[in-house]
Amino acid sequence: MMSFQIMHASRVQVPIDFVDHKALPEALDIVRLARDNNVKILYPKDFWCRNKYNRKQLHVFPSHEILDGWVPIDLGPITLDEIGSLLSDCKKITWIGPVKFADGSEETNGGSKLAKILDQLSKGNCETTVVGTTACNLVTQETSSLSSINMVENASAVWEFLKGRKLPGVMAVDRAYPFEIKWNNVYSDPTQSLVVDIGSGNGLFLFEMARKRKDLNFLGLEMNEKLVLRCLDSIQQFGIKNG
């Protein structure tokens, strides 16, 4: 329950049962970093909670007044309203990871409501990115159109990038290519959106996607020269014009 650690480090009153004192140094580092960079941390004001002794019993509690015997399972309505209000002024949004706790309930639907908020905002001038398999699946179920939302299922790679680590795939994309590429000779319609697969291996995934999605162009990056040559032969053999 990361939110309680951040709240505790921010000197916000929370039930002591939800505080992990071993995580306090790292939580303090996050709070200091946010403060030094003038970044506002929004913490939950209320939670949906489940009774430990009667799992069917649910109740909304303020974050600082959760009674003994109750466990948080989802964001509360006040928190979701505050998130929606804050996000309405944003030009870029990145959602990483699920909203629900491990012991969530379909009756609370905090994640679904957040997904619908992002869906509406992404239809405007807000660039929205969703990271993580759980969050991506939820957005796919709840949104009317995915064309305006960037989806990244591999959350671990995003976390490494945000930490400032150098990722080989990103470095390969950033490396300047010394020759001019005539994309008209590569794709039948070079104006279509491009999907890049870094470390494409034998290309089977790209080939299958290229067959299913004729409205997209696909580019595979692979270091193994033998695999690259094999992929090029397959492209010629099957007459693929968008991969």
C-alpha positions in Angstrom: 0.0 0.0 0.0 2.4 2.6 -1.3 -0.1 5.5 -0.8 -0.1 5.1 3.0 3.7 5.3 3.1 3.7 8.5 1.1 1.0 9.9 3.3 2.9 9.0 6.4 6.1 10.6 5.1 4.0 13.7 4.3 2.9 13.8 7.9 -0.7 13.0 7.0 -2.5 11.0 9.7 -3.0 7.4 8.7 -3.8 4.2 10.7 -0.6 2.9 12.1 -1.5 -0.7 11.0 -0.9 0.4 7.4 2.5 2.0 7.9 5.6 0.1 6.9 8.4 1.7 8.9 11.1 0.0 6.8 9.8 1.9 3.8 9.9 5.3 5.5 13.4 6.4 4.2 12.4 5.7 0.5 9.0 7.4 1.0 10.7 10.5 2.5 13.0 10.6 -0.5 10.0 10.7 -2.9 8.4 13.4 -0.9 11.6 15.5 -0.8 12.1 15.0 -4.6 8.6 16.1 -5.3 8.9 19.2 -3.1 12.2 20.2 -4.6 10.8 20.0 -8.1 7.5 21.7 -7.2 5.5 18.6 -7.9 2.2 18.2 -6.1 1.5 14.8 -4.6 -2.2 14.0 -4.5 -3.0 11.4 -1.8 -6.4 9.6 -1.3 -8.9 11.3 0.9 -11.1 8.2 1.3 -11.2 4.5 0.6 -13.6 1.7 0.0 -12.9 -0.8 2.8 -13.9 -4.4 3.5 -14.6 -5.9 6.9 -12.1 -8.5 7.8 -14.7 -10.7 9.5 -17.5 -10.2 7.0 -16.2 -10.0 3.4 -19.6 -9.0 2.0 -19.6 -5.9 4.2 -18.2 -2.8 2.4 -18.0 0.8 3.6 -16.3 4.1 2.7 -14.0 5.6 5.3 -11.9 8.8 5.3 -8.2 7.9 4.9 -7.4 9.0 8.4 -10.4 7.4 10.1 -10.3 3.7 9.0 -11.6 1.6 11.9 -10.0 -1.5 13.2 -11.1 -4.6 11.4 -11.5 -2.8 8.0 -9.1 -3.1 5.1 -8.8 -0.6 2.1 -9.6 -2.3 -1.2 -10.2 0.7 -3.6 -10.2 4.5 -4.0 -13.2 6.2 -2.5 -15.7 8.5 -4.4 -14.2 11.8 -3.0 -10.8 10.8 -4.1 -11.9 9.9 -7.7 -13.8 13.2 -8.0 -10.6 15.1 -6.9 -8.5 13.1 -9.4 -10.9 13.8 -12.2 -10.9 17.6 -11.3 -7.2 17.7 -11.2 -6.6 15.8 -14.4 -9.0 18.0 -16.3 -6.4 20.8 -16.4 -3.5 18.4 -17.6 -2.0 18.3 -21.0 -0.2 15.0 -20.4 -1.2 12.1 -18.2 0.7 8.9 -17.4 -1.2 6.1 -15.5 1.1 3.4 -14.2 -0.2 0.2 -12.6 -3.6 -0.8 -11.2 -5.8 1.3 -8.8 -7.3 -1.6 -6.8 -5.6 -3.4 -4.0 -5.0 -7.1 -4.0 -8.3 -7.8 -2.3 -10.4 -5.7 -4.5 -14.1 -5.9 -5.3 -16.1 -5.5 -8.5 -18.7 -3.5 -6.6 -16.3 -0.5 -6.0 -15.1 0.0 -9.6 -12.5 2.7 -8.8 -10.2 1.6 -11.7 -13.1 1.5 -14.2 -14.2 5.0 -13.2 -10.7 6.3 -13.6 -10.4 4.6 -17.0 -13.6 6.4 -18.2 -12.2 9.7 -16.9 -9.0 9.2 -19.0 -11.1 8.1 -22.0 -13.0 11.5 -22.0 -9.8 13.5 -21.4 -7.9 11.7 -24.2 -10.5 12.8 -26.7 -9.5 16.4 -26.1 -6.0 17.9 -26.2 -4.7 15.6 -23.4 -1.9 13.1 -24.3 -2.7 10.0 -22.3 -0.3 7.1 -21.6 -1.4 3.9 -19.7 1.4 1.6 -18.4 1.1 -2.0 -17.1 -0.8 -5.0 -18.2 -3.6 -4.6 -15.6 -4.2 -1.0 -16.4 -4.1 -1.5 -20.1 -6.6 -4.4 -19.9 -8.9 -2.2 -17.8 -8.7 0.7 -20.2 -9.4 -1.6 -23.2 -12.6 -2.8 -21.5 -13.9 0.6 -20.5 -12.9 3.0 -23.3 -14.8 3.6 -26.5 -11.7 4.1 -28.7 -8.1 3.3 -28.1 -6.7 5.3 -31.0 -6.2 8.4 -28.7 -4.5 6.5 -25.8 -0.9 5.3 -25.7 -0.7 1.8 -24.2 2.5 0.3 -22.8 2.0 -3.1 -21.2 5.6 -3.6 -20.0 5.7 -1.5 -16.8 9.2 -2.7 -15.8 10.8 -1.1 -18.8 9.0 2.1 -18.2 10.1 2.2 -14.5 13.7 1.6 -15.6 13.5 4.5 -18.1 12.0 6.8 -15.5 14.8 5.9 -13.2 17.2 7.3 -15.8 18.6 3.9 -16.8 19.9 3.4 -20.4 17.8 0.9 -22.2 19.4 -0.8 -25.2 16.3 -0.6 -27.3 15.9 3.1 -26.8 19.6 3.7 -27.4 19.3 1.9 -30.7 16.4 4.0 -31.8 18.2 7.2 -30.8 21.3 6.2 -32.7 21.6 8.2 -35.9 21.2 6.1 -39.1 23.8 7.4 -41.7 21.6 6.7 -44.8 18.4 8.2 -46.1 15.6 5.7 -46.2 13.1 5.9 -49.0 10.0 4.8 -47.0 7.9 4.7 -50.2 9.9 1.7 -51.2 9.4 0.0 -47.9 5.7 0.6 -47.2 2.8 0.8 -49.7 1.4 3.7 -47.5 4.2 5.4 -45.5 1.8 7.9 -43.9 0.2 5.2 -41.7 1.1 5.0 -38.0 4.3 3.1 -37.3 4.6 0.3 -34.7 8.2 -0.5 -33.7 9.2 -3.9 -32.2 12.6 -3.8 -30.5 14.3 -7.2 -30.5 11.9 -8.7 -33.0 13.6 -12.1 -33.1 12.3 -14.3 -36.0 9.7 -11.7 -36.8 6.7 -14.1 -36.4 4.9 -11.6 -34.1 5.4 -8.7 -36.5 4.2 -10.8 -39.5 1.1 -11.9 -37.7 0.3 -8.3 -36.6 1.0 -7.0 -40.1 -1.5 -9.4 -41.6 -4.2 -8.5 -39.0 -3.7 -4.7 -39.0 -3.4 -3.4 -42.5 -4.0 0.1 -41.2 -0.6 0.2 -39.5 3.0 -0.1 -40.6 5.4 -2.3 -38.6 9.2 -2.0 -38.2 11.3 -4.7 -36.4 14.7 -4.0 -34.9 17.0 -7.0 -34.4 20.8 -7.4 -33.8 21.1 -11.0 -35.1 21.9 -10.6 -38.8 20.8 -14.1 -39.7 17.3 -13.4 -38.3 17.1 -10.1 -40.1 17.9 -11.8 -43.5 15.4 -14.5 -42.8 12.7 -11.9 -42.0 13.5 -10.0 -45.2 13.1 -13.2 -47.2 9.8 -13.9 -45.6 8.5 -10.4 -46.4 9.3 -10.9 -50.0 7.8 -14.4 -50.0 4.5 -13.4 -48.5 4.3 -10.0 -50.2 3.8 -8.0 -47.0 3.6 -4.3 -47.8 3.2 -2.9 -44.3 6.0 -4.6 -42.5 
